[in-house]
């Protein structure tokens, strides 16, 4: 308990001094900083080598803090009550007098917000007087980090501190829903669309490309291991890493399992770690067998399709 409090105190110290640090969430690790500070937001974009027109997600401890910056509506309240804290991000209308840095939103009148579930991150947020902007802790277009070692691999000593919360339980980013107009899913993620539709009692369209980029996850190239990747492959090429979703009788050193039992939730959790492992094993190409396009399989396919644009 003392070590947890000590780590939170250390994290808060760095954040209060306008540094950015790595924070654990249930989805992936984030690169966090004071969402009200232009100084630290510039640092986040620079460290990630992230395009300035790609908005950031802001993380809150509770709805009372959120109301200081955003307008809420009935759809938000229904989803908040059911899924928060959890792996869902909402795009809401920003209040004119909000203190959120305009760099966070790319000067738009909307804001992507989330209430993370990871207990360590929640304790940190509770101790802060400001919300945290926290995009994934990785260099832009690369694989997200799901454990402390991934963050260190990405940034080394360039960030002041990593609040170590162990390995992320979900392993892929949050689902993003735009609630500024009629609900739309902007990014597939750690919460299945069917569960959101059940709460709102309506079908919600998936719109991953929009004229204006109002949230993360809308660029074509993303989540890349940095080597060519092919999807829906039946037979791999020689010396090509082959990713499988279910157990096979014939196994070679080039076969890797996302799951041995076709468990799509488990496969999503393992995705980024497995792609990092393959890259470290010095493969030049990756092939992935067809992933069922249902449930978490839709999220996996989204990530693989974007990674294939490398």
Residue pairs with C-beta under 8 A, 6 or more apart in sequence:
4 120
4 123
7 120
7 163
7 164
8 120
8 123
8 124
8 127
8 163
10 161
11 21
11 23
11 124
11 161
11 163
12 124
12 127
12 128
14 21
14 160
14 161
15 21
15 32
15 33
15 34
15 128
15 132
16 34
18 33
18 34
18 37
18 39
18 40
18 43
19 33
19 40
19 43
19 159
19 160
19 161
20 31
20 32
20 33
20 40
20 43
20 44
20 47
20 159
20 160
21 31
21 32
21 33
21 159
21 160
21 161
21 162
21 163
22 29
22 30
22 31
22 32
22 137
22 145
22 148
22 151
22 155
22 159
22 161
22 162
22 163
23 29
23 30
23 31
23 32
23 121
23 124
23 132
23 134
23 137
23 163
23 165
24 30
24 118
24 120
24 121
24 163
24 164
24 165
24 166
24 168
25 59
25 116
25 117
25 118
25 121
25 134
25 165
25 168
26 86
26 87
26 116
26 117
26 118
26 168
26 169
26 170
26 190
27 87
27 116
27 168
27 170
27 171
27 172
27 173
27 174
27 189
27 190
28 136
28 137
28 144
28 145
28 146
28 168
28 171
28 172
28 173
28 272
29 136
29 137
29 144
29 145
29 146
29 147
29 148
29 150
29 151
29 162
29 168
30 59
30 132
30 134
30 135
30 136
30 137
31 44
31 47
31 48
31 134
31 135
31 136
31 137
31 159
32 59
32 132
32 133
32 134
33 40
33 41
33 43
33 44
33 132
33 133
33 134
34 40
34 130
34 132
34 133
35 41
35 56
35 58
35 100
35 101
35 104
35 130
35 131
35 132
35 133
36 99
36 100
36 101
36 130
36 131
37 101
37 130
38 101
38 102
38 103
40 133
41 56
41 101
41 103
41 104
41 133
42 103
44 50
44 56
44 133
44 135
45 52
45 103
47 155
47 158
47 159
48 135
48 138
48 139
48 140
49 139
49 140
50 135
50 140
51 140
51 219
52 103
52 106
53 106
53 213
54 106
54 140
54 213
54 216
54 218
54 219
55 104
55 105
55 106
55 108
55 111
55 112
55 213
55 214
55 215
55 216
56 104
56 105
56 112
56 133
56 134
56 135
56 216
57 89
57 112
57 113
57 114
57 133
57 134
57 135
57 174
57 215
57 216
58 69
58 100
58 104
58 111
58 112
58 113
58 114
58 131
58 132
58 133
58 134
59 113
59 114
59 115
59 116
59 121
59 125
59 131
59 132
59 133
59 134
60 66
60 113
60 114
60 115
60 125
60 131
61 115
61 122
61 125
61 126
61 128
61 131
62 115
63 72
63 80
63 115
65 131
66 72
66 92
66 113
66 131
68 95
68 98
68 99
69 94
69 95
69 98
69 99
69 100
69 111
69 113
69 131
70 92
70 93
70 94
70 95
70 98
70 111
70 113
71 92
71 93
71 94
71 95
72 80
72 92
73 92
73 179
75 179
75 183
75 200
76 90
76 92
76 179
78 199
78 200
79 88
79 90
79 177
79 179
79 196
79 199
79 200
80 90
80 115
82 199
83 191
83 195
83 196
83 199
84 115
85 115
85 116
85 117
85 122
86 115
86 117
86 190
86 191
87 117
87 170
87 173
87 174
87 175
87 189
87 190
87 191
88 114
88 174
88 175
88 176
88 177
88 189
88 190
88 191
88 196
89 112
89 113
89 114
89 174
89 175
89 176
89 177
89 187
89 189
89 215
90 112
90 113
90 114
90 176
90 177
90 179
91 110
91 111
91 112
91 113
91 176
91 177
91 178
91 179
91 180
91 186
91 214
91 215
92 110
92 111
92 113
92 179
92 180
93 109
93 110
93 180
94 100
94 105
94 108
94 109
94 110
94 111
98 111
100 111
100 131
101 133
104 111
104 133
105 111
106 213
108 212
108 214
110 178
110 180
110 214
112 176
112 214
112 215
112 216
113 131
114 174
116 122
116 125
118 165
118 168
120 163
120 165
121 163
121 165
124 132
124 163
125 131
125 132
135 216
136 144
136 145
136 173
136 216
137 144
137 145
137 150
137 151
137 154
137 155
138 144
138 145
138 150
138 154
139 154
139 155
141 219
141 221
141 222
141 223
141 224
142 154
142 223
142 224
142 225
142 226
143 150
143 223
143 224
143 225
143 272
143 275
143 276
144 150
144 172
144 173
144 223
144 272
145 151
145 153
145 154
145 272
146 167
146 168
146 171
146 272
146 273
147 166
147 167
147 168
147 273
148 162
148 164
150 272
150 273
150 276
151 159
151 162
152 162
153 276
168 269
169 269
170 190
170 268
170 269
171 190
171 268
171 269
171 270
171 271
171 272
171 273
172 189
172 190
172 268
172 269
172 271
172 272
172 296
172 299
172 300
172 303
173 187
173 189
173 190
173 216
173 217
174 187
174 189
174 190
174 191
175 185
175 187
175 188
175 189
175 190
175 191
175 192
175 193
175 196
175 299
176 185
176 186
176 187
176 189
176 215
176 216
176 217
177 183
177 184
177 185
177 186
177 196
177 204
178 184
178 185
178 186
178 207
178 214
178 215
180 214
183 196
183 200
183 202
183 204
184 204
184 205
184 206
184 207
185 193
185 196
185 204
185 205
185 206
185 207
186 207
186 208
186 210
186 214
186 215
186 217
186 218
187 208
187 215
187 216
187 217
187 218
187 302
188 206
188 208
188 298
188 299
188 302
189 217
189 299
190 268
190 299
192 295
192 296
192 298
193 204
193 206
193 298
194 295
196 204
197 203
197 204
208 217
208 218
208 302
209 218
210 218
213 219
219 306
220 306
220 309
221 306
221 309
221 310
222 303
222 306
222 307
223 272
223 303
223 306
223 307
224 306
224 307
224 309
224 310
225 275
225 276
225 278
225 279
225 286
225 307
225 310
226 279
226 310
227 279
227 283
227 284
227 285
227 286
227 310
228 284
228 285
228 286
228 308
228 310
229 285
229 286
229 287
229 288
229 304
229 307
229 308
229 310
230 285
230 286
230 287
230 288
230 308
231 288
231 290
231 291
231 301
231 304
231 305
231 308
232 288
232 289
232 290
233 242
233 287
233 288
233 289
233 290
234 289
234 290
236 242
236 254
236 287
237 285
237 287
239 254
239 283
239 284
239 285
240 254
240 283
240 284
240 285
240 286
240 287
241 254
241 256
241 278
241 281
241 283
241 285
241 286
241 287
242 254
242 255
242 256
242 287
242 288
242 289
243 256
243 257
243 258
243 274
243 278
243 286
243 287
243 288
243 289
244 255
244 256
244 257
244 258
244 289
245 257
245 258
245 259
245 262
245 264
245 267
245 289
245 291
245 292
246 259
246 260
246 261
246 262
247 257
247 260
247 261
248 255
254 283
256 274
256 277
256 278
258 266
258 267
258 270
258 271
258 274
258 291
258 300
259 266
259 267
259 270
262 292
264 291
264 292
264 294
264 295
264 296
264 297
264 300
265 295
265 296
267 291
267 296
267 297
267 300
268 296
268 299
268 300
271 300
271 303
275 286
275 307
278 286
288 304
291 297
291 300
291 301
291 304
293 301
